[in-house]
Amino acid sequence: MIANGTDVATVGGQHGHSQISTTLDIYTHAFDGRKREANRMMQERLEK
């Protein structure tokens, strides 16, 4: 759900996590694709 754009607080609440940090600790991998895309975009801009 996080990888598809659902905010972390909503996902955490649905999974019963009382702390957002718990959700982030468990589902950090969901952000990897977004990080790669941001890095690619930055690299393209730097090369221009």
N, C-alpha and C positions, 0 to 999 in steps of 0.2 A: 504494500500500500504506500509506503514512504517513497519507493522508487517511482510510483505513478503520480506523486504530487500531494498525497495526503499529509497534512502536517503531523509532526511528531507527537504533539500533545494528544491529538485525536487517536492515533494508533496506540499510544501508551494507555490511554483511558480504556480503550476497547480490550486491551490485554490485561487490565487490572494493575498496571504499574502506577505506584503512587508518586514516583519521581520520573521526570522526563529523562534524567541521566541514565536510568535503567534501560529505557527504550533505546536511547542512543548507544549505550554500551552493547546491546544485543544486536541492533540492526544497522550498525555503522556501514556495513558492506553495501547497503542500499544507496549510499551516496557516491560510491566509486564511479559509476557511469557518468554522473553529473560532473565529478571532478575531472575525469578524462576529457569530457567535452569542453569544459571551461579552459583546461590546459591547451587543447587543440586550437580553440578560438584565439587565445592569447598568443600562441605561437604564430598563427597566421597573421595577426596584427603586427607583431614584431618584425616579421619578414617583409612587410610592405615598406 
